[in-house]
Amino acid sequence: MVILFCAAAGILIAPASADVTCWKLSPACPSVGDLITISGKASNNEIIEVSILHEEMVPVSEKNYEYQINKLTIPKSKFSNENFFEVNATGEDGVTVKDMNVRVKKVKWFTRHFNAIDGNVSASQSNVPSWMSYTVKIDGDVSVKEKPEKNECKNGPNNGQVKLTFNTSYEAAKADSKGNFICSYDTDSLPAGNYTITIGDTSEEFTLNPAKDKQRK
């Protein structure tokens, strides 16, 4: 199965459910590997679309950046094949992104290359098969604005960072005749860090802690 990523000019977040009145996340402080439950109220029989956003700051090394996800899984939409995944790269701390390679591996590697426009580059894919997980490597070239020598720290110059923004959206549930809905999200394939979940017009941030077995070590 080959995933062909499409270039995008910026971060495109698919529209979320418009008629959701309230929702909550459980557990409130999840760890990697936990099954998150989302429950709430919406219009009767409303299809509930969930959007999950996550950012990673990737250090630049010798004018390159690289980040790998070992088992990316995109949830299946309940009522269509219209799930969505996107990654966006922009430079930080004097870094300008030149391009981005998205390399996807199941049995062998498949690579798509994207050139940046004004230091911003995105790749997106809809209808991603959800019954398999993928190894995804994201890398590319950057230019780094030279800094005065006096601003260099004792450990060497600051080469800057690239901010990778990941966005996933999918149809997670359908409200019943009374407007109640409940759905779940498996965090096993997610890295620890800060996330933003958007449902309807409401966005909530939460922190996904490291897996419990790693916390005990």
C-alpha positions in Angstrom: 0.0 0.0 0.0 1.5 3.3 -1.1 0.6 6.6 0.6 1.0 9.6 -1.8 1.2 12.8 0.1 -0.1 16.0 -1.6 1.6 19.4 -1.3 -0.3 22.1 0.6 0.5 25.8 0.9 -0.2 25.9 4.7 -1.8 24.1 7.6 -5.3 22.9 6.4 -7.5 21.8 9.3 -10.6 20.0 8.1 -13.8 21.6 9.4 -15.0 20.0 12.6 -18.5 19.3 13.8 -20.4 22.5 14.1 -23.2 21.5 16.4 -21.4 20.1 19.4 -22.4 21.9 22.6 -20.0 20.4 25.2 -17.5 17.5 25.6 -15.0 16.1 28.1 -11.8 14.0 27.9 -11.1 11.0 30.2 -8.6 10.4 31.8 -7.7 14.0 32.3 -4.0 13.2 32.5 -3.4 10.4 30.1 -0.2 8.5 29.4 1.1 7.0 26.1 -0.8 3.8 25.6 -4.0 4.9 27.4 -7.3 4.7 25.6 -8.7 8.2 25.7 -12.5 8.5 26.0 -14.3 11.6 24.6 -18.0 12.1 25.5 -20.3 15.0 25.1 -23.5 16.5 23.8 -24.4 17.6 20.3 -27.4 18.0 18.0 -29.4 14.9 17.5 -27.7 12.4 15.1 -24.8 14.8 14.5 -21.6 13.3 13.1 -18.7 14.1 15.4 -15.5 15.0 13.8 -12.3 15.1 15.9 -9.2 17.0 15.0 -5.9 16.4 16.9 -2.9 18.7 16.6 0.6 18.2 17.9 3.8 20.1 17.5 7.4 18.9 17.7 10.5 21.1 17.9 13.3 19.4 15.9 16.9 20.7 16.3 18.8 21.5 13.2 22.1 19.7 12.6 24.5 20.8 9.8 21.6 22.6 8.1 19.4 19.5 8.1 16.5 18.4 10.2 15.1 14.9 10.7 12.2 13.4 12.8 10.9 9.8 12.8 7.5 8.3 13.8 7.9 4.6 14.3 4.3 3.4 14.2 2.0 6.1 12.8 -1.7 5.0 12.8 -4.5 7.3 11.4 -7.9 6.5 13.0 -10.7 5.3 10.7 -13.6 7.5 10.1 -16.8 5.8 11.2 -19.1 6.8 8.4 -16.8 7.5 5.4 -13.2 7.0 4.3 -12.5 10.7 4.8 -9.8 10.7 7.5 -7.0 13.3 7.1 -3.3 13.6 8.0 -1.0 16.6 7.5 2.5 17.7 8.5 3.8 21.3 8.2 7.4 22.5 8.7 8.5 26.0 9.5 11.8 27.4 10.8 12.5 28.9 14.3 15.4 30.8 15.7 16.7 32.2 12.4 16.1 29.0 10.5 14.4 29.0 7.0 13.1 25.7 5.8 14.0 24.9 2.2 12.2 21.6 1.6 10.7 18.5 3.2 11.0 14.8 2.4 8.2 12.5 3.7 9.4 8.9 3.7 6.8 6.2 4.5 7.8 2.6 5.1 5.6 -0.5 5.4 7.7 -3.1 3.5 10.0 -0.7 1.7 10.5 3.1 1.7 8.4 5.4 -0.5 9.5 9.1 -0.6 7.8 12.3 -1.7 9.7 15.6 -1.9 8.2 19.1 -1.4 9.8 22.5 -1.9 9.0 25.2 0.6 7.3 28.5 -0.2 8.5 31.4 1.9 10.0 29.0 4.4 6.8 27.0 4.9 6.1 23.6 3.5 3.2 21.1 4.0 2.2 17.6 2.9 -1.2 16.1 3.4 -3.0 12.9 2.7 -6.7 11.9 3.0 -8.3 8.5 3.1 -5.3 6.9 4.8 -5.8 3.1 5.4 -6.3 2.7 9.2 -5.8 -1.0 9.4 -2.0 -0.7 9.2 0.7 1.4 11.0 3.6 3.1 9.2 7.1 4.2 9.9 7.4 7.8 8.8 10.6 9.8 8.5 10.4 13.6 7.9 13.6 15.4 6.9 14.9 18.3 4.8 17.3 21.1 4.3 17.4 24.5 5.9 19.3 27.7 5.7 20.5 29.2 9.0 20.9 32.9 9.6 24.4 33.6 10.9 24.6 34.9 14.4 27.3 37.1 16.0 30.0 35.0 17.6 29.4 36.7 20.9 25.9 35.2 21.1 27.2 31.7 20.8 26.9 29.7 24.0 29.8 27.8 25.6 28.6 24.5 24.1 28.7 25.9 20.6 26.5 27.9 18.2 22.7 27.6 18.3 21.7 26.0 15.0 18.0 26.7 15.5 15.0 24.5 15.2 12.3 23.4 12.8 8.7 23.3 14.1 6.8 20.3 12.8 3.0 20.5 13.2 1.0 17.3 12.8 -2.8 17.4 12.3 -5.1 14.4 12.2 -8.9 14.6 11.7 -11.6 11.9 11.3 -15.2 11.2 11.9 -15.2 9.6 15.4 -18.8 9.1 16.3 -22.4 9.9 15.7 -24.7 11.5 18.4 -27.8 9.5 19.3 -31.4 10.7 19.2 -30.8 12.6 22.4 -27.6 14.2 21.3 -25.2 12.1 23.4 -22.0 10.8 21.9 -19.0 8.9 23.1 -15.8 7.8 21.2 -12.3 6.7 22.1 -8.8 7.3 20.8 -5.9 4.9 21.2 -2.7 6.9 22.1 -0.3 3.9 21.7 1.1 5.4 18.4 1.5 9.0 19.8 4.6 10.5 21.2 4.4 12.1 24.6 3.9 15.9 24.6 1.2 18.6 24.3 -1.8 18.2 22.1 -4.9 20.2 21.1 -8.2 18.4 20.4 -10.8 20.3 18.5 -14.5 19.2 18.4 -17.1 21.6 17.1 -16.1 25.2 18.0 -14.2 24.1 21.1 -10.5 23.3 21.4 -8.9 21.9 24.5 -5.2 21.3 25.3 -3.9 18.3 27.2 -0.5 16.7 28.0 0.2 13.1 27.0 2.6 11.8 29.6 5.3 9.2 28.8 4.2 5.6 29.0 3.7 4.4 32.6 6.4 1.8 32.4 8.9 4.4 31.3 7.8 6.7 34.2 8.7 4.0 36.8 12.2 3.6 35.5 
